[in-house]
Amino acid sequence: MTLSFFDQFMSPTYLGIPLIALALTLPWLLFPTPSARWLNNRLLTLQNWFIGRFARELFMPVNLPGHKWAVLLTSLMLFLISLNMLGLLPYTFTPTTQLSLNMGLAFPLWLATVIIGMRNQPTHALGHLLPEGTPTLLIPILIIIETISLFIRPLALGVRLTANLTAGHLLIQLIATAAAVLLPLMPTVAVLTMVLLFLLTLLEVAVAMIQAYVFVLLLSLYLQENV
């Protein structure tokens, strides 16, 4: 029983082909494509409003050179939200519960921000490793600590997204299993458990959207430090 709870996080295969590739390409098929008409439909209008509002809020504190990342980070957030939300449907697979995928997204983007900072303003980028006014005896220790904290950033991005989604999915499965077991024995308790399960599902929907936003927001903050 304990192992079956974690079977949902295994990458499914069909005829030896990993289906994670299908799960990664499916979200892009759900977005409506722009048309040549003067008036868009309601879904496309809502999508354009959401994308414009998100990009404006995300890049408001970012300097003008960092606005080149608007399309990339906005697309990334829509991609993560779609993957997280689709993973809440029955008989589906959530690729963002895999640490390898999240690290594959976090590490290259974090490294790109660091390379941009080292290329454009190396003195300012290296200045983050040593706060101003540091006592002489603490300089080597603080440089080591700040360097470690710099290299931990992509790991924190990937682990945060993986841990939050994994914990939510496990909790939903545990409560659903408890409700199914209690239904023939204690129907009243089972009904209360189902209500709790419904509320937890709503919370998990919010977590799926918030974690995608936090992932992209932290990347924009790292970008702000280096542009």
C-alpha atoms as an extended CHARMM CRD file, in Angstrom:
* protein
*
       227  EXT
         1         1  MET       CA              0.0000000000        0.0000000000        0.0000000000  PROA      1               0.0000000000
         2         2  THR       CA              2.8390000000        2.3910000000        0.8150000000  PROA      2               0.0000000000
         3         3  LEU       CA              4.5270000000        1.8220000000       -2.5200000000  PROA      3               0.0000000000
         4         4  SER       CA              1.2860000000        2.2560000000       -4.4680000000  PROA      4               0.0000000000
         5         5  PHE       CA              0.9700000000        5.8240000000       -3.2010000000  PROA      5               0.0000000000
         6         6  PHE       CA              4.1580000000        6.7210000000       -5.0510000000  PROA      6               0.0000000000
         7         7  ASP       CA              3.2830000000        4.9010000000       -8.2620000000  PROA      7               0.0000000000
         8         8  GLN       CA              1.5450000000        8.0490000000       -9.5070000000  PROA      8               0.0000000000
         9         9  PHE       CA              4.9090000000        9.8200000000       -9.6840000000  PROA      9               0.0000000000
        10        10  MET       CA              6.5000000000        7.1930000000      -11.9420000000  PROA      10              0.0000000000
        11        11  SER       CA              6.9230000000        8.2140000000      -15.5630000000  PROA      11              0.0000000000
        12        12  PRO       CA              4.4880000000        5.9880000000      -17.5050000000  PROA      12              0.0000000000
        13        13  THR       CA              5.6210000000        4.1530000000      -20.5990000000  PROA      13              0.0000000000
        14        14  TYR       CA              3.7110000000        2.6080000000      -23.4950000000  PROA      14              0.0000000000
        15        15  LEU       CA              5.4480000000        0.1340000000      -25.7810000000  PROA      15              0.0000000000
        16        16  GLY       CA              8.7310000000        1.2310000000      -24.2670000000  PROA      16              0.0000000000
        17        17  ILE       CA              8.0800000000        4.8960000000      -25.1250000000  PROA      17              0.0000000000
        18        18  PRO       CA              8.0170000000        7.3470000000      -22.1780000000  PROA      18              0.0000000000
        19        19  LEU       CA              4.7450000000        9.2390000000      -22.1850000000  PROA      19              0.0000000000
        20        20  ILE       CA              6.2860000000       12.2360000000      -20.4500000000  PROA      20              0.0000000000
        21        21  ALA       CA              6.9740000000       13.6550000000      -23.9240000000  PROA      21              0.0000000000
        22        22  LEU       CA              3.2320000000       13.5820000000      -24.6590000000  PROA      22              0.0000000000
        23        23  ALA       CA              2.4890000000       15.2180000000      -21.3040000000  PROA      23              0.0000000000
        24        24  LEU       CA              4.9480000000       18.0110000000      -22.1010000000  PROA      24              0.0000000000
        25        25  THR       CA              3.5190000000       18.7480000000      -25.5540000000  PROA      25              0.0000000000
        26        26  LEU       CA             -0.1690000000       18.5090000000      -24.6410000000  PROA      26              0.0000000000
        27        27  PRO       CA             -0.4980000000       21.9090000000      -22.8450000000  PROA      27              0.0000000000
        28        28  TRP       CA              0.4110000000       23.8370000000      -25.9820000000  PROA      28              0.0000000000
        29        29  LEU       CA             -2.5190000000       22.2670000000      -27.8250000000  PROA      29              0.0000000000
        30        30  LEU       CA             -4.9920000000       23.7060000000      -25.3160000000  PROA      30              0.0000000000
        31        31  PHE       CA             -4.2060000000       27.3670000000      -26.0150000000  PROA      31              0.0000000000
        32        32  PRO       CA             -6.2190000000       29.0450000000      -28.7780000000  PROA      32              0.0000000000
        33        33  THR       CA             -4.2400000000       30.4270000000      -31.6700000000  PROA      33              0.0000000000
        34        34  PRO       CA             -4.6450000000       34.0380000000      -32.8370000000  PROA      34              0.0000000000
        35        35  SER       CA             -6.9030000000       34.5470000000      -35.8190000000  PROA      35              0.0000000000
        36        36  ALA       CA             -7.0160000000       37.0880000000      -38.6350000000  PROA      36              0.0000000000
        37        37  ARG       CA            -10.4140000000       38.3720000000      -37.5390000000  PROA      37              0.0000000000
        38        38  TRP       CA            -10.8030000000       41.8690000000      -36.1800000000  PROA      38              0.0000000000
        39        39  LEU       CA            -12.7970000000       40.6160000000      -33.1950000000  PROA      39              0.0000000000
        40        40  ASN       CA            -11.4240000000       37.7390000000      -31.1280000000  PROA      40              0.0000000000
        41        41  ASN       CA            -13.5560000000       35.2110000000      -29.3020000000  PROA      41              0.0000000000
        42        42  ARG       CA            -14.0100000000       35.3390000000      -25.5400000000  PROA      42              0.0000000000
        43        43  LEU       CA            -11.3950000000       32.6840000000      -24.7820000000  PROA      43              0.0000000000
        44        44  LEU       CA             -8.6930000000       34.4020000000      -26.8300000000  PROA      44              0.0000000000
        45        45  THR       CA             -9.5910000000       37.7990000000      -25.3560000000  PROA      45              0.0000000000
        46        46  LEU       CA             -9.3370000000       36.4130000000      -21.8210000000  PROA      46              0.0000000000
        47        47  GLN       CA             -6.0210000000       34.7560000000      -22.6260000000  PROA      47              0.0000000000
        48        48  ASN       CA             -4.5680000000       37.9630000000      -24.0630000000  PROA      48              0.0000000000
        49        49  TRP       CA             -5.7510000000       39.9710000000      -21.0510000000  PROA      49              0.0000000000
        50        50  PHE       CA             -4.2130000000       37.4840000000      -18.6090000000  PROA      50              0.0000000000
        51        51  ILE       CA             -0.8840000000       37.3290000000      -20.4450000000  PROA      51              0.0000000000
        52        52  GLY       CA             -0.6600000000       41.1170000000      -20.7330000000  PROA      52              0.0000000000
        53        53  ARG       CA             -1.5520000000       41.6750000000      -17.0830000000  PROA      53              0.0000000000
        54        54  PHE       CA              0.8980000000       39.0460000000      -15.8690000000  PROA      54              0.0000000000
        55        55  ALA       CA              3.7690000000       40.3330000000      -17.9960000000  PROA      55              0.0000000000
        56        56  ARG       CA              3.1200000000       43.9050000000      -16.8340000000  PROA      56              0.0000000000
        57        57  GLU       CA              3.0940000000       42.9330000000      -13.1390000000  PROA      57              0.0000000000
        58        58  LEU       CA              6.1150000000       40.6330000000      -13.4450000000  PROA      58              0.0000000000
        59        59  PHE       CA              8.4040000000       43.0210000000      -15.3170000000  PROA      59              0.0000000000
        60        60  MET       CA              7.3800000000       46.2500000000      -13.6090000000  PROA      60              0.0000000000
        61        61  PRO       CA             10.4110000000       46.1860000000      -11.2200000000  PROA      61              0.0000000000
        62        62  VAL       CA             12.7710000000       44.8000000000      -13.8850000000  PROA      62              0.0000000000
        63        63  ASN       CA             15.0450000000       47.1520000000      -15.8090000000  PROA      63              0.0000000000
        64        64  LEU       CA             14.4260000000       47.7480000000      -19.4980000000  PROA      64              0.0000000000
        65        65  PRO       CA             17.1380000000       45.3230000000      -20.7700000000  PROA      65              0.0000000000
        66        66  GLY       CA             15.4320000000       42.5160000000      -18.8540000000  PROA      66              0.0000000000
        67        67  HSD       CA             12.1740000000       43.0020000000      -20.7790000000  PROA      67              0.0000000000
        68        68  LYS       CA             13.6600000000       40.8560000000      -23.5350000000  PROA      68              0.0000000000
        69        69  TRP       CA             12.8270000000       37.8910000000      -21.2940000000  PROA      69              0.0000000000
        70        70  ALA       CA              9.1060000000       38.7180000000      -21.2220000000  PROA      70              0.0000000000
        71        71  VAL       CA              8.0580000000       36.1950000000      -23.8650000000  PROA      71              0.0000000000
        72        72  LEU       CA             10.2350000000       33.4370000000      -22.3940000000  PROA      72              0.0000000000
        73        73  LEU       CA              9.1170000000       33.8270000000      -18.7750000000  PROA      73              0.0000000000
        74        74  THR       CA              5.4470000000       34.3410000000      -19.6600000000  PROA      74              0.0000000000
        75        75  SER       CA              5.4620000000       31.2190000000      -21.8220000000  PROA      75              0.0000000000
        76        76  LEU       CA              7.2080000000       29.3170000000      -19.0290000000  PROA      76              0.0000000000
        77        77  MET       CA              4.5750000000       30.3020000000      -16.4850000000  PROA      77              0.0000000000
        78        78  LEU       CA              1.7030000000       29.3050000000      -18.7900000000  PROA      78              0.0000000000
        79        79  PHE       CA              3.4950000000       26.0250000000      -19.4690000000  PROA      79              0.0000000000
        80        80  LEU       CA              3.9800000000       25.2620000000      -15.7630000000  PROA      80              0.0000000000
        81        81  ILE       CA              0.4000000000       26.2130000000      -14.8670000000  PROA      81              0.0000000000
        82        82  SER       CA             -0.9250000000       23.9360000000      -17.5980000000  PROA      82              0.0000000000
        83        83  LEU       CA              1.2140000000       21.0030000000      -16.4950000000  PROA      83              0.0000000000
        84        84  ASN       CA              0.2840000000       21.4620000000      -12.8450000000  PROA      84              0.0000000000
        85        85  MET       CA             -3.4420000000       21.7820000000      -13.5610000000  PROA      85              0.0000000000
        86        86  LEU       CA             -3.5600000000       18.8410000000      -15.9570000000  PROA      86              0.0000000000
        87        87  GLY       CA             -1.8700000000       16.7140000000      -13.3080000000  PROA      87              0.0000000000
        88        88  LEU       CA             -4.9120000000       17.1700000000      -11.0520000000  PROA      88              0.0000000000
        89        89  LEU       CA             -7.1710000000       15.3450000000      -13.5020000000  PROA      89              0.0000000000
        90        90  PRO       CA             -7.8060000000       11.6170000000      -12.9040000000  PROA      90              0.0000000000
        91        91  TYR       CA             -5.6010000000        9.1150000000      -14.7030000000  PROA      91              0.0000000000
        92        92  THR       CA             -3.0480000000       11.7250000000      -15.6930000000  PROA      92              0.0000000000
        93        93  PHE       CA              0.6410000000       12.2050000000      -15.0500000000  PROA      93              0.0000000000
        94        94  THR       CA              2.2150000000       15.3570000000      -13.6040000000  PROA      94              0.0000000000
        95        95  PRO       CA              5.6740000000       15.9150000000      -15.1450000000  PROA      95              0.0000000000
        96        96  THR       CA              6.4560000000       18.7230000000      -12.6790000000  PROA      96              0.0000000000
        97        97  THR       CA              6.5800000000       16.2050000000       -9.8200000000  PROA      97              0.0000000000
        98        98  GLN       CA              9.8330000000       14.9680000000      -11.3700000000  PROA      98              0.0000000000
        99        99  LEU       CA             12.8670000000       16.7410000000       -9.9250000000  PROA      99              0.0000000000
       100       100  SER       CA             14.8480000000       16.0840000000      -13.1100000000  PROA      100             0.0000000000
       101       101  LEU       CA             12.3800000000       18.0760000000      -15.2150000000  PROA      101             0.0000000000
       102       102  ASN       CA             12.2210000000       20.9810000000      -12.7740000000  PROA      102             0.0000000000
       103       103  MET       CA             15.9930000000       21.1200000000      -12.4990000000  PROA      103             0.0000000000
       104       104  GLY       CA             16.1970000000       20.9980000000      -16.2920000000  PROA      104             0.0000000000
       105       105  LEU       CA             14.0650000000       24.1360000000      -16.3860000000  PROA      105             0.0000000000
       106       106  ALA       CA             15.6260000000       25.9310000000      -13.4140000000  PROA      106             0.0000000000
       107       107  PHE       CA             19.3470000000       25.3860000000      -13.9680000000  PROA      107             0.0000000000
       108       108  PRO       CA             19.7260000000       26.6950000000      -17.5560000000  PROA      108             0.0000000000
       109       109  LEU       CA             17.6060000000       29.7840000000      -16.8820000000  PROA      109             0.0000000000
       110       110  TRP       CA             19.4520000000       30.5570000000      -13.6320000000  PROA      110             0.0000000000
       111       111  LEU       CA             22.7910000000       30.0330000000      -15.3920000000  PROA      111             0.0000000000
       112       112  ALA       CA             21.7000000000       32.3790000000      -18.1780000000  PROA      112             0.0000000000
       113       113  THR       CA             20.9910000000       35.1540000000      -15.6590000000  PROA      113             0.0000000000
       114       114  VAL       CA             24.4000000000       34.6380000000      -14.0350000000  PROA      114             0.0000000000
       115       115  ILE       CA             26.2010000000       34.6890000000      -17.3980000000  PROA      115             0.0000000000
       116       116  ILE       CA             24.3840000000       37.8850000000      -18.3830000000  PROA      116             0.0000000000
       117       117  GLY       CA             25.4710000000       39.5430000000      -15.1440000000  PROA      117             0.0000000000
       118       118  MET       CA             29.0860000000       38.4150000000      -15.4800000000  PROA      118             0.0000000000
       119       119  ARG       CA             29.2110000000       39.6200000000      -19.0870000000  PROA      119             0.0000000000
       120       120  ASN       CA             27.4780000000       42.9830000000      -18.7470000000  PROA      120             0.0000000000
       121       121  GLN       CA             28.5650000000       44.1200000000      -15.2780000000  PROA      121             0.0000000000
       122       122  PRO       CA             31.0780000000       41.6970000000      -13.7300000000  PROA      122             0.0000000000
       123       123  THR       CA             32.0390000000       44.0480000000      -10.8840000000  PROA      123             0.0000000000
       124       124  HSD       CA             28.4420000000       44.4520000000       -9.7580000000  PROA      124             0.0000000000
       125       125  ALA       CA             27.7580000000       40.7110000000      -10.1290000000  PROA      125             0.0000000000
       126       126  LEU       CA             30.7820000000       39.7590000000       -8.0370000000  PROA      126             0.0000000000
       127       127  GLY       CA             29.9010000000       42.4780000000       -5.5230000000  PROA      127             0.0000000000
       128       128  HSD       CA             26.8970000000       40.4150000000       -4.4130000000  PROA      128             0.0000000000
       129       129  LEU       CA             29.3330000000       37.8880000000       -2.9270000000  PROA      129             0.0000000000
       130       130  LEU       CA             30.6460000000       40.4140000000       -0.3860000000  PROA      130             0.0000000000
       131       131  PRO       CA             28.2910000000       42.8730000000        1.3710000000  PROA      131             0.0000000000
       132       132  GLU       CA             29.6000000000       46.3780000000        1.8870000000  PROA      132             0.0000000000
       133       133  GLY       CA             31.1360000000       47.1170000000        5.2670000000  PROA      133             0.0000000000
       134       134  THR       CA             32.0450000000       43.5110000000        6.0690000000  PROA      134             0.0000000000
       135       135  PRO       CA             34.7540000000       43.1120000000        8.7490000000  PROA      135             0.0000000000
       136       136  THR       CA             38.0680000000       41.8520000000        7.4210000000  PROA      136             0.0000000000
       137       137  LEU       CA             37.9940000000       38.6350000000        9.4370000000  PROA      137             0.0000000000
       138       138  LEU       CA             34.5850000000       37.6940000000        8.0620000000  PROA      138             0.0000000000
       139       139  ILE       CA             35.3960000000       38.3160000000        4.3900000000  PROA      139             0.0000000000
       140       140  PRO       CA             36.5020000000       34.7250000000        3.5110000000  PROA      140             0.0000000000
       141       141  ILE       CA             33.5730000000       33.1650000000        5.3900000000  PROA      141             0.0000000000
       142       142  LEU       CA             30.9810000000       35.4640000000        3.8130000000  PROA      142             0.0000000000
       143       143  ILE       CA             32.3590000000       34.8910000000        0.3120000000  PROA      143             0.0000000000
       144       144  ILE       CA             32.0140000000       31.1260000000        0.8100000000  PROA      144             0.0000000000
       145       145  ILE       CA             28.4930000000       31.4690000000        2.2310000000  PROA      145             0.0000000000
       146       146  GLU       CA             27.2960000000       33.7950000000       -0.5480000000  PROA      146             0.0000000000
       147       147  THR       CA             28.8330000000       31.5510000000       -3.2120000000  PROA      147             0.0000000000
       148       148  ILE       CA             27.0580000000       28.5110000000       -1.7880000000  PROA      148             0.0000000000
       149       149  SER       CA             23.7750000000       30.4220000000       -1.6040000000  PROA      149             0.0000000000
       150       150  LEU       CA             24.2290000000       31.4690000000       -5.2370000000  PROA      150             0.0000000000
       151       151  PHE       CA             24.7000000000       27.8930000000       -6.4430000000  PROA      151             0.0000000000
       152       152  ILE       CA             21.8110000000       26.6140000000       -4.2950000000  PROA      152             0.0000000000
       153       153  ARG       CA             19.3040000000       28.8590000000       -6.1140000000  PROA      153             0.0000000000
       154       154  PRO       CA             18.5040000000       26.4800000000       -9.0040000000  PROA      154             0.0000000000
       155       155  LEU       CA             18.2630000000       23.5570000000       -6.5940000000  PROA      155             0.0000000000
       156       156  ALA       CA             15.8330000000       25.5330000000       -4.4260000000  PROA      156             0.0000000000
       157       157  LEU       CA             13.7130000000       26.3820000000       -7.4870000000  PROA      157             0.0000000000
       158       158  GLY       CA             13.4350000000       22.7600000000       -8.5680000000  PROA      158             0.0000000000
       159       159  VAL       CA             12.9610000000       21.2580000000       -5.1050000000  PROA      159             0.0000000000
       160       160  ARG       CA             10.3050000000       23.8350000000       -4.1080000000  PROA      160             0.0000000000
       161       161  LEU       CA              8.1380000000       23.0480000000       -7.1190000000  PROA      161             0.0000000000
       162       162  THR       CA              8.6290000000       19.2940000000       -6.8030000000  PROA      162             0.0000000000
       163       163  ALA       CA              8.0110000000       19.1340000000       -3.0530000000  PROA      163             0.0000000000
       164       164  ASN       CA              4.8450000000       21.2430000000       -3.0740000000  PROA      164             0.0000000000
       165       165  LEU       CA              3.1940000000       19.3210000000       -5.8870000000  PROA      165             0.0000000000
       166       166  THR       CA              4.3010000000       15.9260000000       -4.5780000000  PROA      166             0.0000000000
       167       167  ALA       CA              3.0130000000       16.6490000000       -1.0690000000  PROA      167             0.0000000000
       168       168  GLY       CA             -0.3400000000       17.8390000000       -2.3930000000  PROA      168             0.0000000000
       169       169  HSD       CA             -0.8230000000       14.8080000000       -4.6330000000  PROA      169             0.0000000000
       170       170  LEU       CA              0.1130000000       12.4180000000       -1.8340000000  PROA      170             0.0000000000
       171       171  LEU       CA             -2.2860000000       14.1000000000        0.5940000000  PROA      171             0.0000000000
       172       172  ILE       CA             -5.1330000000       13.9590000000       -1.9140000000  PROA      172             0.0000000000
       173       173  GLN       CA             -4.5200000000       10.2580000000       -2.5390000000  PROA      173             0.0000000000
       174       174  LEU       CA             -4.3070000000        9.4830000000        1.1870000000  PROA      174             0.0000000000
       175       175  ILE       CA             -7.5820000000       11.2590000000        1.9710000000  PROA      175             0.0000000000
       176       176  ALA       CA             -9.3180000000        9.7230000000       -1.0590000000  PROA      176             0.0000000000
       177       177  THR       CA             -8.2000000000        6.2560000000        0.0470000000  PROA      177             0.0000000000
       178       178  ALA       CA             -9.4390000000        6.9370000000        3.5780000000  PROA      178             0.0000000000
       179       179  ALA       CA            -12.8230000000        8.0950000000        2.2480000000  PROA      179             0.0000000000
       180       180  ALA       CA            -13.1920000000        4.9530000000        0.1400000000  PROA      180             0.0000000000
       181       181  VAL       CA            -12.3370000000        2.7120000000        3.0990000000  PROA      181             0.0000000000
       182       182  LEU       CA            -14.6340000000        4.5370000000        5.5470000000  PROA      182             0.0000000000
       183       183  LEU       CA            -17.6540000000        4.7080000000        3.2160000000  PROA      183             0.0000000000
       184       184  PRO       CA            -19.0880000000        1.2260000000        4.0060000000  PROA      184             0.0000000000
       185       185  LEU       CA            -18.0300000000        1.3720000000        7.6650000000  PROA      185             0.0000000000
       186       186  MET       CA            -18.8160000000        4.9590000000        8.7730000000  PROA      186             0.0000000000
       187       187  PRO       CA            -20.7640000000        6.8170000000        6.0640000000  PROA      187             0.0000000000
       188       188  THR       CA            -20.9960000000       10.0690000000        8.0510000000  PROA      188             0.0000000000
       189       189  VAL       CA            -17.2500000000       10.2470000000        8.5920000000  PROA      189             0.0000000000
       190       190  ALA       CA            -16.7220000000        9.3090000000        4.9380000000  PROA      190             0.0000000000
       191       191  VAL       CA            -18.9210000000       12.2070000000        3.7930000000  PROA      191             0.0000000000
       192       192  LEU       CA            -16.9780000000       14.6240000000        5.9840000000  PROA      192             0.0000000000
       193       193  THR       CA            -13.7690000000       13.2070000000        4.5570000000  PROA      193             0.0000000000
       194       194  MET       CA            -15.0680000000       13.7960000000        1.0310000000  PROA      194             0.0000000000
       195       195  VAL       CA            -15.8420000000       17.4100000000        1.8950000000  PROA      195             0.0000000000
       196       196  LEU       CA            -12.2930000000       17.7580000000        3.2020000000  PROA      196             0.0000000000
       197       197  LEU       CA            -11.0490000000       16.1610000000       -0.0110000000  PROA      197             0.0000000000
       198       198  PHE       CA            -12.9850000000       18.6830000000       -2.1040000000  PROA      198             0.0000000000
       199       199  LEU       CA            -11.5520000000       21.6050000000       -0.1360000000  PROA      199             0.0000000000
       200       200  LEU       CA             -8.0710000000       20.1400000000       -0.4190000000  PROA      200             0.0000000000
       201       201  THR       CA             -8.5080000000       19.8220000000       -4.1770000000  PROA      201             0.0000000000
       202       202  LEU       CA             -9.4110000000       23.5120000000       -4.4010000000  PROA      202             0.0000000000
       203       203  LEU       CA             -6.3280000000       24.3020000000       -2.3410000000  PROA      203             0.0000000000
       204       204  GLU       CA             -4.1920000000       22.1760000000       -4.6500000000  PROA      204             0.0000000000
       205       205  VAL       CA             -5.5180000000       24.0730000000       -7.6680000000  PROA      205             0.0000000000
       206       206  ALA       CA             -4.3980000000       27.3060000000       -6.0040000000  PROA      206             0.0000000000
       207       207  VAL       CA             -1.0300000000       25.7600000000       -5.1420000000  PROA      207             0.0000000000
       208       208  ALA       CA             -0.5640000000       24.6350000000       -8.7570000000  PROA      208             0.0000000000
       209       209  MET       CA             -1.0100000000       28.2080000000       -9.9970000000  PROA      209             0.0000000000
       210       210  ILE       CA              0.9170000000       29.8710000000       -7.1600000000  PROA      210             0.0000000000
       211       211  GLN       CA              3.9460000000       27.6090000000       -7.4820000000  PROA      211             0.0000000000
       212       212  ALA       CA              4.2020000000       28.2870000000      -11.2180000000  PROA      212             0.0000000000
       213       213  TYR       CA              4.0340000000       32.0190000000      -10.4900000000  PROA      213             0.0000000000
       214       214  VAL       CA              6.6390000000       31.7840000000       -7.7040000000  PROA      214             0.0000000000
       215       215  PHE       CA              8.9910000000       29.8230000000       -9.9820000000  PROA      215             0.0000000000
       216       216  VAL       CA              8.8820000000       32.5250000000      -12.6580000000  PROA      216             0.0000000000
       217       217  LEU       CA              8.8950000000       35.3780000000      -10.1190000000  PROA      217             0.0000000000
       218       218  LEU       CA             12.1330000000       34.1590000000       -8.5370000000  PROA      218             0.0000000000
       219       219  LEU       CA             13.7150000000       33.8540000000      -11.9720000000  PROA      219             0.0000000000
       220       220  SER       CA             12.7270000000       37.4490000000      -12.6990000000  PROA      220             0.0000000000
       221       221  LEU       CA             14.3290000000       38.5470000000       -9.3990000000  PROA      221             0.0000000000
       222       222  TYR       CA             17.5400000000       36.7440000000      -10.3180000000  PROA      222             0.0000000000
       223       223  LEU       CA             17.3810000000       38.4960000000      -13.6840000000  PROA      223             0.0000000000
       224       224  GLN       CA             16.8730000000       41.8650000000      -12.0140000000  PROA      224             0.0000000000
       225       225  GLU       CA             20.0930000000       41.3980000000      -10.0270000000  PROA      225             0.0000000000
       226       226  ASN       CA             22.1200000000       40.8840000000      -13.1920000000  PROA      226             0.0000000000
       227       227  VAL       CA             20.7370000000       43.4030000000      -15.6960000000  PROA      227             0.0000000000
